[in-house]
Amino acid sequence: MAFHLKQWKQIADRFAPPAFVFATSLIVYSITLCPTVYVGDSAEFITNSFTLGINHPTGYPLYTILTRLWILLFPFGTTALAVNVFSALATSATVVCVYLILEQLTNRRTIAIPVALMLGVSSAVWSRATSAEVYALSNFFLASTMLVALRWYRDRSFGQLAIAAYLTGLGLSQHATGVLAAPALILFVISCEPRIVRDARTLLMIAGLFLAGLSIYLFLHFRALADPPVAWGETGTFSGFLRHLLPVSGKGLALYFRGSMESRITWFAQRALAREFWYFGAIALFAIPALFRQWRLLVLFGVLVLVNILFAVSRSGAIHADFDATFIPTYAVMAILMGVAIAALHNRWRKLGYRGLDIATAVALSSMVLITARINYGHTDRSHNYFGITFGRNLFSPVESNAVVFTIGDEQTFLGWYLKNVERSLPGVAVIDTRLLGTRWGRRQASRDIGIPLRETDPVEQAAQEIIRSNVGRRPIYFTHRLPWGFLSRDYEMLPIGMLIQILPKGSPLPYRPADFTFHPGWETVPLDDRCSLLVDFYPKEYVDHAQFWLDHQNIQAAQAELDKFFSFPYRNNVADIANALLLQSLTYFRSGQTTKAITYTDSALALSPSQWRAFEYRGNFRFLQKDTAGAVKDWEASLRLNPGNTAVRNILNAMPKKRS
């Protein structure tokens, strides 16, 4: 009995700390978990997890397969919630891997636990744990590869080296950032075992295991042959498969090593290191002398950080919302080195006879965890964030079954795919991204969804024209945006409905159909991050655009209804939108015969935006009608100074002396 009790104590002693780290991380992430579709790529990932579709380059096949299995196993809630929970689990496992690395290097759990948790509540890591994101799984594979590599460093077991090679391949099949582990692992192993380069048998076995992990990418090819609802790219062909992955054209790995580094290095220094990770880096520097005798560890960590930074700052394209996530491997290394440095300082101070050092260290580090969590909680809490799914439902709410909807941009297209294929609330609807209509695969997918052949050689405008011509009068047709295609205004009527524009046959009546957007209760009090702000800004812009449309069509009542919605909307942050709404309000009052009120609203627009040339023009017109010629001329001259190309005002001013004479 005593023997069994001792065994149980040993088991508890071994597994209780990592279990505590995992449970604590998972609780934090669960409390702040997004309950549904978030913004960005979330809707695409959830849709393709549900349908086993193919994501944008580089495809993320392992993520798709694992999340699909998890959806089948997860017994609660919606598909979106299941995939979000998967991110929380993967990130919690990442934090555990970092803890185990720290435990091995420091041999001090009181240091390893809080330092690992500090990484877990950092903004970059935490924000990827609460919604559908590929970075959560990528971080896990990188951390687990490092852990197994360090176990091999300690034990020199070939089995551990084989697992590390296989994990590296799996990590690369999950995300392009998995390539970071390869050079670091190769140089680390060679520095530890130089003779391995002459061991052909071992090298072949390691390479084979790496390729076995990487072979998950073949899923993209075979799945494309089955024609899933969403199949980005042409991975069903050999050349298309390579283009999806390799730096030959388009996206894929071609995104890397073609960009300007200066802005990215500045971002890394000012936004990441200065704002949150400065203390990680500052303390981590003390780990260098502590690991000097184990310099091979510095090779592993140093190469990983160097390749990561080069990988991130050399990437072409604009700095996007996920840019900070590309630095997470560096943050993880900084956290590990910080733990090593604290342990080294702790040992030195302990030799000097400081009492209560263990308690003081634990309290100080735990306080840092709590402070970091408190700082980041506000902008990582997504437990009441319904902005993504609400935007999608409001966007597509006027759409009837069997309609054709032309979209532009990831947000609109991905949400359309999600609503159609996961929630099944858009039966028979063809969601056609006008950007993707310019690709062969996008055109083939559109042709499949609308049931008519499209020539692959036609320009995008001509292909869209053929789709509309073949379906107008038979299927409802909508655009989520205005395009400078002359045939639209020439051949059709365009009726704004909600956030959409319906395409109707020429001469059709244009009745006002108000679209009342619906929101989750209490949404006005939910903090907005940058991504959500972009979506919320759509609503007031649509109100302004619709008010302008109905004014142009002499429907004052409809214009006023749209303006009333604008001014009652809680988020009105864009100064230009507010100024335009004030000007439109002035026009509605003017056309209702209330010129004095109209002037009041132009005054408000100018107070908000003094360079608004159109406000000066309108006020000049209103003053002239009130017989205030001097005031009108003054406003017209101000408008002309701000916009010398305003020929209407110039002609009025040129006519003024003749009028006076």
CORUR-V51255 format. One record per residue. RES is the residue in one letter. SS is DSSP state (H for helix, E for strand, - for the rest). PHI is phi in radians with two decimals (999 if undefined). NEAR is the number of other ideal C-beta (glycine too) atoms within 8 Angstrom. Layout:
BEGIN
((RES,SS,PHI,NEAR) (RES,SS,PHI,NEAR))
END
This chain:
BEGIN
((M,-,999,4) (A,H,-1.10,5) (F,H,-1.13,6) (H,H,-1.13,7) (L,H,-1.10,8) (K,H,-1.12,8) (Q,H,-1.09,8) (W,H,-1.12,8) (K,H,-1.13,8) (Q,H,-1.12,8) (I,H,-1.12,8) (A,H,-1.11,8) (D,H,-1.13,7) (R,H,-1.38,6) (F,H,-1.78,8) (A,H,-1.11,8) (P,H,-1.07,11) (P,H,-1.11,10) (A,H,-1.14,8) (F,H,-1.11,9) (V,H,-1.07,16) (F,H,-1.11,12) (A,H,-1.13,8) (T,H,-1.08,9) (S,H,-1.07,15) (L,H,-1.14,11) (I,H,-1.11,8) (V,H,-1.05,12) (Y,H,-1.19,15) (S,H,-1.18,9) (I,H,-1.11,8) (T,-,-1.82,12) (L,-,-1.22,14) (C,-,-1.20,13) (P,-,-1.40,11) (T,-,-2.65,10) (V,-,-1.18,13) (Y,-,-1.61,13) (V,-,-1.57,11) (G,-,1.29,10) (D,-,-1.48,12) (S,H,-0.94,16) (A,H,-1.12,14) (E,H,-1.13,14) (F,H,-1.09,17) (I,H,-1.16,15) (T,H,-1.05,16) (N,H,-1.32,14) (S,H,-1.17,15) (F,H,-1.28,11) (T,H,-1.80,11) (L,-,0.96,10) (G,-,-1.51,14) (I,E,-2.02,14) (N,-,-1.38,13) (H,-,-1.08,8) (P,-,-0.91,11) (T,-,-1.68,10) (G,-,1.66,15) (Y,-,0.90,11) (P,H,-1.12,13) (L,H,-1.13,11) (Y,H,-1.03,14) (T,H,-1.06,17) (I,H,-1.16,11) (L,H,-1.17,10) (T,H,-1.20,14) (R,H,-1.12,11) (L,H,-1.09,8) (W,H,-1.16,12) (I,H,-1.02,12) (L,H,-1.18,6) (L,H,-1.56,6) (F,-,-1.31,11) (P,-,-1.59,3) (F,-,-2.03,5) (G,-,1.14,6) (T,-,-1.66,6) (T,H,-1.07,10) (A,H,-1.06,15) (L,H,-1.08,13) (A,H,-1.04,14) (V,H,-1.20,15) (N,H,-1.11,15) (V,H,-1.09,12) (F,H,-1.01,15) (S,H,-1.08,17) (A,H,-1.11,15) (L,H,-1.14,9) (A,H,-1.11,13) (T,H,-1.22,18) (S,H,-1.08,15) (A,H,-1.13,11) (T,H,-1.09,16) (V,H,-1.10,16) (V,H,-1.10,13) (C,H,-1.03,13) (V,H,-1.11,16) (Y,H,-1.04,14) (L,H,-1.12,11) (I,H,-1.10,13) (L,H,-1.14,15) (E,H,-1.08,12) (Q,H,-1.17,10) (L,H,-1.42,12) (T,H,-1.87,12) (N,-,1.04,6) (R,-,-2.36,9) (R,H,-1.18,7) (T,H,-1.16,10) (I,H,-1.70,15) (A,H,-1.10,15) (I,H,-1.12,12) (P,H,-1.17,13) (V,H,-1.18,16) (A,H,-1.10,16) (L,H,-1.16,13) (M,H,-1.09,13) (L,H,-1.12,13) (G,H,-1.11,17) (V,-,-1.76,12) (S,-,-1.19,13) (S,H,-1.04,10) (A,H,-1.11,13) (V,H,-1.37,16) (W,H,-1.05,16) (S,-,-1.17,9) (R,-,-1.63,15) (A,-,-1.72,14) (T,-,-2.02,16) (S,-,-2.68,11) (A,-,-1.20,15) (E,-,-2.60,12) (V,H,-1.30,12) (Y,H,-1.13,12) (A,H,-1.03,15) (L,H,-1.23,15) (S,H,-1.05,13) (N,H,-1.10,16) (F,H,-1.10,13) (F,H,-1.14,14) (L,H,-1.17,15) (A,H,-1.15,13) (S,H,-1.19,12) (T,H,-1.12,14) (M,H,-1.07,14) (L,H,-1.08,11) (V,H,-1.16,12) (A,H,-1.08,15) (L,H,-1.27,13) (R,H,-1.13,11) (W,H,-1.11,13) (Y,H,-1.04,11) (R,H,-1.39,7) (D,H,-1.79,7) (R,-,0.97,6) (S,-,-1.69,8) (F,H,-1.09,6) (G,H,-1.03,6) (Q,H,-1.19,12) (L,H,-1.14,12) (A,H,-1.12,11) (I,H,-1.11,9) (A,H,-1.06,13) (A,H,-1.12,14) (Y,H,-1.14,12) (L,H,-1.10,14) (T,H,-1.10,15) (G,H,-1.11,15) (L,H,-1.09,14) (G,H,-1.07,15) (L,H,-1.24,14) (S,H,-1.28,13) (Q,H,-1.51,15) (H,-,-2.82,13) (A,H,-1.06,9) (T,H,-1.16,12) (G,H,-1.09,16) (V,H,-1.14,8) (L,H,-1.09,13) (A,H,-1.24,15) (A,H,-1.08,11) (P,H,-1.11,8) (A,H,-1.12,14) (L,H,-1.18,14) (I,H,-1.07,8) (L,H,-1.17,11) (F,H,-1.12,14) (V,H,-1.13,12) (I,H,-1.13,10) (S,H,-1.16,8) (C,H,-1.48,7) (E,-,-2.30,7) (P,H,-1.01,6) (R,H,-1.22,6) (I,H,-1.14,10) (V,H,-1.18,7) (R,H,-1.76,5) (D,-,-1.70,8) (A,H,-1.06,6) (R,H,-1.11,6) (T,H,-1.12,9) (L,H,-1.09,10) (L,H,-1.15,8) (M,H,-1.14,9) (I,H,-1.14,11) (A,H,-1.09,9) (G,H,-1.11,8) (L,H,-1.19,12) (F,H,-1.06,13) (L,H,-1.18,9) (A,H,-1.09,9) (G,H,-1.15,16) (L,H,-1.22,11) (S,H,-1.14,9) (I,H,-0.98,12) (Y,H,-1.05,11) (L,H,-1.09,7) (F,H,-0.95,10) (L,H,-1.06,14) (H,H,-1.19,11) (F,H,-1.24,8) (R,H,-1.21,14) (A,H,-1.07,14) (L,H,-1.15,7) (A,-,-1.48,6) (D,-,0.97,6) (P,-,-1.20,12) (P,-,-0.96,9) (V,-,-2.18,13) (A,E,-2.39,14) (W,-,-1.17,11) (G,-,1.48,14) (E,-,-2.17,12) (T,-,-1.25,14) (G,-,-1.28,9) (T,-,-1.88,7) (F,H,-1.11,5) (S,H,-1.14,7) (G,H,-1.15,12) (F,H,-1.06,13) (L,H,-1.16,9) (R,H,-1.11,13) (H,H,-1.22,14) (L,H,-1.98,11) (L,-,-1.84,8) (P,-,-1.38,7) (V,-,-1.96,8) (S,-,-3.02,4) (G,-,1.11,7) (K,-,-1.64,7) (G,H,1.08,14) (L,H,-1.26,9) (A,H,-1.15,11) (L,H,-1.18,10) (Y,-,-1.81,11) (F,-,1.09,6) (R,-,-2.33,8) (G,-,-1.89,10) (S,-,-1.47,5) (M,H,-1.45,8) (E,H,-1.02,6) (S,H,-1.15,8) (R,H,-1.29,15) (I,H,-1.13,9) (T,H,-1.07,8) (W,H,-1.06,11) (F,H,-1.03,13) (A,H,-1.28,9) (Q,H,-1.53,9) (R,H,-1.61,8) (A,H,-1.69,14) (L,H,-1.14,10) (A,H,-1.23,7) (R,H,-1.46,8) (E,H,-2.32,11) (F,H,-1.76,11) (W,H,-1.10,9) (Y,H,-1.28,8) (F,H,-1.03,11) (G,H,-1.16,10) (A,H,-1.10,7) (I,H,-1.28,11) (A,H,-1.08,14) (L,-,-1.04,9) (F,-,-1.23,10) (A,H,-1.34,12) (I,H,-1.08,9) (P,H,-1.16,7) (A,H,-1.17,10) (L,-,-1.77,12) (F,H,-1.05,8) (R,H,-1.30,4) (Q,H,-1.87,7) (W,H,-1.06,8) (R,H,-1.16,10) (L,H,-1.14,11) (L,H,-1.13,11) (V,H,-1.11,12) (L,H,-1.04,15) (F,H,-1.24,12) (G,H,-1.14,8) (V,H,-1.15,12) (L,H,-1.05,15) (V,H,-1.16,12) (L,H,-1.07,8) (V,H,-1.15,11) (N,H,-1.07,14) (I,H,-1.15,11) (L,H,-1.08,8) (F,H,-1.05,13) (A,H,-1.33,12) (V,H,-1.39,11) (S,-,-1.59,12) (R,-,-1.23,13) (S,-,-1.39,7) (G,-,1.64,6) (A,-,-1.25,3) (I,-,-1.24,6) (H,-,-1.89,6) (A,-,-1.14,6) (D,-,-1.68,9) (F,H,-1.06,11) (D,H,-1.13,10) (A,H,-1.17,10) (T,H,-1.20,11) (F,H,-1.67,14) (I,H,-1.01,13) (P,H,-0.98,13) (T,H,-1.15,11) (Y,H,-1.06,15) (A,H,-1.11,15) (V,H,-1.10,12) (M,H,-1.07,13) (A,H,-1.13,15) (I,H,-1.09,14) (L,H,-1.17,15) (M,H,-1.10,14) (G,H,-1.09,15) (V,H,-1.09,15) (A,H,-1.12,14) (I,H,-1.11,14) (A,H,-1.11,14) (A,H,-1.14,12) (L,H,-1.13,9) (H,H,-1.06,12) (N,H,-1.13,8) (R,H,-1.15,8) (W,H,-1.17,9) (R,H,-1.14,9) (K,H,-1.16,6) (L,-,-1.41,6) (G,-,1.57,5) (Y,-,-1.18,7) (R,-,-1.53,4) (G,-,1.16,6) (L,H,-1.16,10) (D,H,-1.07,7) (I,H,-1.16,7) (A,H,-1.10,8) (T,H,-1.13,12) (A,H,-1.10,10) (V,H,-1.15,8) (A,H,-1.10,8) (L,H,-1.20,14) (S,H,-1.10,9) (S,H,-1.11,8) (M,H,-1.11,11) (V,H,-1.09,12) (L,H,-1.13,8) (I,H,-1.14,8) (T,H,-1.08,12) (A,H,-1.13,10) (R,H,-1.13,7) (I,H,-1.14,8) (N,H,-1.57,13) (Y,H,-1.03,9) (G,H,-1.02,7) (H,H,-1.76,9) (T,H,-1.97,11) (D,-,-1.31,12) (R,-,-2.06,11) (S,-,-1.17,9) (H,-,-2.08,10) (N,-,-1.66,12) (Y,-,-1.99,11) (F,H,-1.10,13) (G,H,-1.12,18) (I,H,-1.19,11) (T,H,-1.11,12) (F,H,-1.06,13) (G,H,-1.08,14) (R,H,-1.18,11) (N,H,-1.19,13) (L,H,-1.09,13) (F,H,-1.70,15) (S,-,-1.05,10) (P,-,-1.36,11) (V,-,-1.36,11) (E,-,-1.47,6) (S,-,-1.09,7) (N,-,1.23,8) (A,-,-1.42,14) (V,E,-2.03,14) (V,E,-2.13,16) (F,E,-1.56,13) (T,E,-2.01,13) (I,-,-2.57,10) (G,-,1.71,8) (D,H,-1.06,8) (E,H,-1.00,12) (Q,H,-1.15,12) (T,H,-1.16,13) (F,H,-1.11,13) (L,H,-1.16,16) (G,H,-1.10,16) (W,H,-1.04,14) (Y,H,-1.12,16) (L,H,-1.10,13) (K,H,-1.32,14) (N,H,-1.70,12) (V,-,-1.80,12) (E,-,-1.38,6) (R,-,0.97,7) (S,-,-1.68,8) (L,-,-2.19,13) (P,-,-1.12,8) (G,-,1.27,7) (V,-,-1.39,14) (A,E,-1.70,10) (V,E,-1.72,12) (I,E,-2.08,16) (D,E,-1.39,13) (T,-,-1.14,12) (R,-,-1.22,8) (L,H,-1.29,12) (L,H,-1.15,13) (G,H,-1.47,8) (T,-,-1.87,7) (R,H,-1.10,7) (W,H,-1.23,12) (G,H,-1.13,13) (R,H,-1.24,13) (R,H,-1.14,10) (Q,H,-1.14,11) (A,H,-1.12,15) (S,H,-1.06,11) (R,H,-1.12,8) (D,H,-1.29,9) (I,H,-1.77,13) (G,-,1.37,5) (I,-,-2.29,9) (P,-,-1.30,4) (L,-,-2.17,12) (R,-,-1.28,6) (E,-,-1.23,7) (T,-,-1.59,3) (D,-,-1.25,9) (P,-,-1.07,5) (V,H,-1.03,9) (E,H,-1.05,8) (Q,H,-1.20,8) (A,H,-1.12,14) (A,H,-1.11,13) (Q,H,-1.09,10) (E,H,-1.16,11) (I,H,-1.09,14) (I,H,-1.18,12) (R,H,-1.03,7) (S,H,-1.35,9) (N,H,-2.07,12) (V,-,-1.07,12) (G,-,1.54,4) (R,-,-1.83,5) (R,-,-2.28,9) (P,-,-1.09,9) (I,E,-2.20,13) (Y,E,-2.32,15) (F,E,-2.10,12) (T,-,-1.60,12) (H,-,-2.78,8) (R,-,-1.70,5) (L,-,-2.09,7) (P,-,-1.39,4) (W,-,-1.70,8) (G,H,-1.06,6) (F,H,-1.16,9) (L,H,-1.13,10) (S,H,-1.30,7) (R,H,-1.35,6) (D,H,-1.83,6) (Y,E,-2.42,13) (E,E,-1.66,10) (M,E,-2.14,11) (L,E,-1.99,11) (P,E,-1.30,11) (I,E,-2.39,10) (G,-,1.07,11) (M,-,-1.76,9) (L,E,-2.03,14) (I,E,-2.15,12) (Q,E,-1.54,12) (I,E,-1.67,12) (L,E,-2.17,11) (P,E,-1.03,8) (K,-,-1.01,7) (G,-,1.56,4) (S,-,-1.19,8) (P,-,-1.13,3) (L,-,-2.09,8) (P,-,-1.32,5) (Y,-,-1.40,9) (R,-,-2.06,7) (P,-,-1.14,6) (A,-,-1.99,10) (D,-,-1.60,4) (F,-,-1.26,8) (T,-,-1.97,7) (F,-,-2.35,8) (H,-,-1.23,7) (P,-,-0.95,4) (G,-,1.37,7) (W,H,-1.12,11) (E,H,-1.13,7) (T,H,-1.69,4) (V,-,-1.37,9) (P,-,-1.08,6) (L,-,-1.78,8) (D,-,-1.56,7) (D,H,-1.05,6) (R,H,-1.15,9) (C,H,-1.17,12) (S,H,-1.05,11) (L,H,-1.07,10) (L,H,-1.24,12) (V,H,-1.12,10) (D,H,-1.12,12) (F,H,-1.11,10) (Y,H,-1.09,12) (P,H,-1.10,14) (K,H,-1.08,10) (E,H,-1.14,11) (Y,H,-1.04,14) (V,H,-1.14,14) (D,H,-1.06,9) (H,H,-1.21,12) (A,H,-1.06,16) (Q,H,-1.09,11) (F,H,-1.04,9) (W,H,-1.27,13) (L,H,-1.15,14) (D,H,-1.08,6) (H,-,-1.75,7) (Q,-,1.07,5) (N,-,-1.85,9) (I,H,-1.11,11) (Q,H,-1.10,7) (A,H,-1.16,11) (A,H,-1.08,16) (Q,H,-1.15,10) (A,H,-1.08,10) (E,H,-1.19,13) (L,H,-1.18,14) (D,H,-1.05,8) (K,H,-1.14,9) (F,H,-1.08,14) (F,H,-1.25,8) (S,H,-1.65,5) (F,-,-1.29,10) (P,-,-1.22,4) (Y,-,-1.85,11) (R,-,-2.27,10) (N,-,-1.76,5) (N,-,-1.51,9) (V,H,-1.09,7) (A,H,-1.10,7) (D,H,-1.11,13) (I,H,-1.13,10) (A,H,-1.09,13) (N,H,-1.12,11) (A,H,-1.11,15) (L,H,-1.11,14) (L,H,-1.16,15) (L,H,-1.13,14) (Q,H,-1.12,10) (S,H,-1.11,17) (L,H,-1.19,12) (T,H,-1.12,14) (Y,H,-1.17,12) (F,H,-1.09,12) (R,H,-1.28,8) (S,-,-1.62,7) (G,-,1.51,5) (Q,-,-1.91,8) (T,H,-1.16,11) (T,H,-1.08,7) (K,H,-1.13,9) (A,H,-1.06,14) (I,H,-1.12,13) (T,H,-1.04,9) (Y,H,-1.30,13) (T,H,-1.19,15) (D,H,-1.05,9) (S,H,-1.14,9) (A,H,-1.12,15) (L,H,-1.25,12) (A,H,-1.11,6) (L,H,-1.42,10) (S,-,-2.40,10) (P,-,-1.10,5) (S,-,-1.68,5) (Q,-,-1.39,13) (W,H,-1.10,12) (R,H,-1.18,9) (A,H,-1.14,14) (F,H,-1.10,14) (E,H,-1.09,14) (Y,H,-1.10,14) (R,H,-1.12,13) (G,H,-1.07,16) (N,H,-1.08,9) (F,H,-1.15,14) (R,H,-1.12,13) (F,H,-1.10,10) (L,H,-1.19,7) (Q,-,-1.58,9) (K,-,1.21,5) (D,-,-1.64,8) (T,H,-1.15,9) (A,H,-1.09,6) (G,H,-1.13,9) (A,H,-1.13,12) (V,H,-1.07,11) (K,H,-1.05,9) (D,H,-1.20,13) (W,H,-1.12,14) (E,H,-1.13,9) (A,H,-1.12,10) (S,H,-1.10,15) (L,H,-1.22,13) (R,H,-1.12,6) (L,H,-1.33,9) (N,-,-2.43,9) (P,-,-1.06,5) (G,-,-1.49,4) (N,-,-1.36,11) (T,H,-1.19,6) (A,H,-1.08,7) (V,H,-1.18,13) (R,H,-1.06,9) (N,H,-1.14,8) (I,H,-1.08,9) (L,H,-1.13,11) (N,H,-1.15,7) (A,H,-1.47,8) (M,H,-1.07,10) (P,H,-1.05,7) (K,H,-1.10,6) (K,H,-1.15,6) (R,H,-1.17,5) (S,-,-1.29,4))
END
